[in-house]
Amino acid sequence: MDEQAPVTPVVTMWQTFCSGMEEIAPLVAERLGVPTYQQAFTSEEIWAAMDSGGPDSAIWFLVGATGNAPRAFDRLLPGVRKEQRRWAEKVTAEVRADAVGGGVIMGRVGTIILRDRPGALHVKLDAPREVRLARAEERFGIPARTAKEWLEWEDEVRSQIAIDTFNWNPLENDYYDLVVNTWHRDPEMWAEIIVAAVRVVVARARP
């Protein structure tokens, strides 16, 4: 009988805006000895697309909207649904390919795409609103009013993309194995907790 391929550790992560994924994910990957795979869109790219008010990027089509009317064109532009299907197929292929050798996959609807993969731990990072606002002000060097706008819009845009393309709302906790409240700013601690959890998952997935 042929030996089965070893189970490699995979961690999928999704965060609410400024919950610490950018700091925690690389630490987890380093401890596991696997690559880190970035989100499909940075915060800056989302805001550039929303501010442009026009269909100049994939983000605009994925949410079926301009920055002023988030869902308004969902029923009006056939290209919206076509782009959503195209992106869903593309990101599914990419995420599955990235997971072959193990890795920490940030965003990209990895939780749903890899929900049945042995050895995968699905993590959501969250934190109290006031903590996330303070982090946004510090990280991006923006005033409190702008931080509030960014928080509301980015959580909406990222969750809406997942809803429209995979019929999954990442703001809900249904498909996560671990939901972490990162209110305490200690990325090293959270990384250790996540690494310990995924090692248990990998051990139990081995034949």
C-alpha positions as CSV (number, residue, x, y, z in Angstrom):
1,M,0.0,0.0,0.0
2,D,1.3,3.4,-0.9
3,E,2.1,5.8,1.9
4,Q,-0.3,8.7,2.1
5,A,1.2,12.2,1.6
6,P,2.1,14.0,4.8
7,V,-0.4,16.5,6.2
8,T,1.0,20.0,5.9
9,P,-0.1,22.8,8.2
10,V,-2.4,25.4,6.7
11,V,-3.8,28.4,8.5
12,T,-6.5,30.6,6.9
13,M,-7.0,34.0,8.5
14,W,-9.7,36.6,8.1
15,Q,-9.8,39.8,10.2
16,T,-12.0,42.7,10.8
17,F,-10.2,45.9,9.9
18,C,-7.0,46.5,12.0
19,S,-7.3,43.4,14.1
20,G,-3.6,42.5,13.8
21,M,-3.4,40.0,11.0
22,E,-0.5,41.8,9.3
23,E,1.6,41.3,12.4
24,I,0.4,37.9,13.5
25,A,0.3,36.0,10.2
26,P,4.1,36.2,9.5
27,L,4.9,35.1,13.0
28,V,2.7,32.1,12.6
29,A,4.3,31.2,9.3
30,E,7.8,31.6,10.7
31,R,7.1,29.2,13.5
32,L,5.5,26.7,11.2
33,G,8.2,27.0,8.6
34,V,5.6,27.8,5.8
35,P,5.1,30.7,3.5
36,T,2.7,33.6,4.1
37,Y,0.2,34.4,1.3
38,Q,-1.1,38.0,1.2
39,Q,-4.7,39.2,0.8
40,A,-6.0,39.8,-2.7
41,F,-6.4,43.6,-2.0
42,T,-4.6,45.9,0.4
43,S,-6.5,48.5,2.4
44,E,-5.0,51.2,0.2
45,E,-6.2,49.5,-2.9
46,I,-9.7,49.2,-1.6
47,W,-9.8,52.9,-0.8
48,A,-8.3,53.9,-4.1
49,A,-11.0,52.0,-5.9
50,M,-13.8,53.3,-3.7
51,D,-12.5,56.9,-4.0
52,S,-12.3,56.6,-7.8
53,G,-16.1,56.2,-8.1
54,G,-15.7,54.2,-11.3
55,P,-15.1,50.7,-12.7
56,D,-11.4,51.0,-13.0
57,S,-10.5,48.0,-10.9
58,A,-11.7,44.5,-10.0
59,I,-12.7,45.7,-6.6
60,W,-15.4,48.0,-8.1
61,F,-16.9,45.1,-10.0
62,L,-16.6,42.6,-7.1
63,V,-18.8,44.7,-4.9
64,G,-21.0,45.8,-7.7
65,A,-20.7,49.4,-6.8
66,T,-19.1,52.8,-6.7
67,G,-17.9,54.2,-3.4
68,N,-21.2,56.2,-3.2
69,A,-23.6,53.4,-3.8
70,P,-22.3,50.0,-2.7
71,R,-24.6,47.5,-4.3
72,A,-26.5,49.9,-6.6
73,F,-25.2,48.4,-9.9
74,D,-25.4,44.7,-8.8
75,R,-28.7,44.2,-10.8
76,L,-27.9,46.7,-13.6
77,L,-24.5,45.6,-15.0
78,P,-24.1,42.1,-16.4
79,G,-20.4,42.6,-16.1
80,V,-20.6,42.6,-12.4
81,R,-21.7,39.0,-12.0
82,K,-19.3,37.9,-14.7
83,E,-16.4,39.5,-12.9
84,Q,-17.5,38.0,-9.6
85,R,-17.6,34.5,-11.1
86,R,-14.3,35.0,-12.9
87,W,-12.6,36.2,-9.7
88,A,-14.1,33.3,-7.6
89,E,-12.7,30.7,-10.0
90,K,-9.3,32.5,-10.1
91,V,-8.9,32.8,-6.3
92,T,-10.1,29.2,-5.7
93,A,-7.4,27.9,-8.0
94,E,-4.8,30.1,-6.4
95,V,-5.7,29.3,-2.8
96,R,-5.8,25.6,-3.4
97,A,-2.4,25.7,-5.2
98,D,-0.9,27.8,-2.3
99,A,-2.2,25.3,0.3
100,V,-0.4,22.3,-1.3
101,G,2.8,22.8,0.5
102,G,1.3,24.4,3.6
103,G,1.1,28.1,4.4
104,V,-0.7,31.0,6.2
105,I,-3.3,32.3,3.8
106,M,-4.5,35.8,4.6
107,G,-8.0,36.6,3.4
108,R,-8.9,35.5,-0.1
109,V,-11.9,33.5,1.2
110,G,-9.5,30.8,2.2
111,T,-11.7,29.7,5.0
112,I,-14.5,28.5,2.7
113,I,-12.2,27.3,-0.2
114,L,-10.2,25.1,2.2
115,R,-13.0,24.3,4.7
116,D,-12.6,20.5,4.1
117,R,-8.9,20.4,3.8
118,P,-7.2,18.1,6.4
119,G,-4.7,19.9,8.6
120,A,-6.2,23.3,8.0
121,L,-7.0,25.7,10.9
122,H,-9.5,28.5,10.1
123,V,-8.9,31.6,12.3
124,K,-10.8,34.9,12.6
125,L,-9.1,37.9,14.2
126,D,-11.3,40.5,15.8
127,A,-11.0,43.3,18.4
128,P,-13.2,45.9,20.1
129,R,-14.1,48.8,17.8
130,E,-12.3,51.4,19.8
131,V,-9.1,49.3,19.8
132,R,-9.2,48.9,16.0
133,L,-9.9,52.6,15.5
134,A,-6.8,53.5,17.5
135,R,-4.7,51.0,15.6
136,A,-5.9,52.5,12.3
137,E,-4.9,56.0,13.3
138,E,-1.5,54.8,14.3
139,R,-0.8,52.4,11.4
140,F,-2.0,54.7,8.6
141,G,-1.4,58.1,10.2
142,I,-5.0,59.2,9.7
143,P,-7.3,61.2,11.9
144,A,-10.1,59.6,14.0
145,R,-12.8,60.6,11.5
146,T,-11.0,59.0,8.6
147,A,-10.2,55.9,10.7
148,K,-13.9,55.5,11.4
149,E,-14.8,55.7,7.7
150,W,-12.1,53.2,6.7
151,L,-13.2,50.7,9.4
152,E,-16.8,50.8,8.3
153,W,-16.1,50.6,4.6
154,E,-13.4,48.0,4.6
155,D,-15.3,45.5,6.7
156,E,-18.3,46.1,4.4
157,V,-16.3,45.7,1.2
158,R,-14.4,42.6,2.2
159,S,-17.4,40.9,3.6
160,Q,-19.6,41.8,0.6
161,I,-17.0,40.3,-1.8
162,A,-17.2,37.0,0.1
163,I,-21.0,37.1,0.2
164,D,-21.3,37.9,-3.5
165,T,-18.7,35.4,-4.7
166,F,-19.0,32.5,-2.3
167,N,-22.3,33.1,-0.5
168,W,-20.4,33.4,2.8
169,N,-20.4,36.2,5.3
170,P,-17.0,36.2,7.1
171,L,-18.3,38.5,9.8
172,E,-20.2,35.5,11.1
173,N,-18.3,32.8,13.0
174,D,-19.9,29.7,11.5
175,Y,-16.9,28.3,9.7
176,Y,-14.0,29.3,11.9
177,D,-12.2,26.9,14.2
178,L,-10.7,29.7,16.3
179,V,-12.0,33.2,16.9
180,V,-9.3,35.4,18.6
181,N,-10.0,38.7,20.3
182,T,-6.7,40.6,19.8
183,W,-7.5,43.5,22.1
184,H,-4.3,42.9,23.9
185,R,-1.5,44.0,21.6
186,D,0.9,41.0,21.8
187,P,1.2,39.4,18.4
188,E,3.8,36.9,19.7
189,M,1.3,35.5,22.2
190,W,-1.5,35.2,19.6
191,A,1.0,33.5,17.2
192,E,1.9,30.9,19.8
193,I,-1.7,30.2,20.5
194,I,-2.5,29.7,16.8
195,V,0.6,27.6,16.1
196,A,-0.3,25.3,19.0
197,A,-3.9,24.9,17.7
198,V,-2.8,24.1,14.1
199,R,-0.3,21.5,15.4
200,V,-3.1,19.7,17.2
201,V,-5.3,19.8,14.0
202,V,-2.4,18.5,11.9
203,A,-1.6,15.7,14.3
204,R,-5.3,14.5,14.4
205,A,-5.5,14.7,10.6
206,R,-2.6,12.2,10.1
207,P,-3.6,8.6,9.3
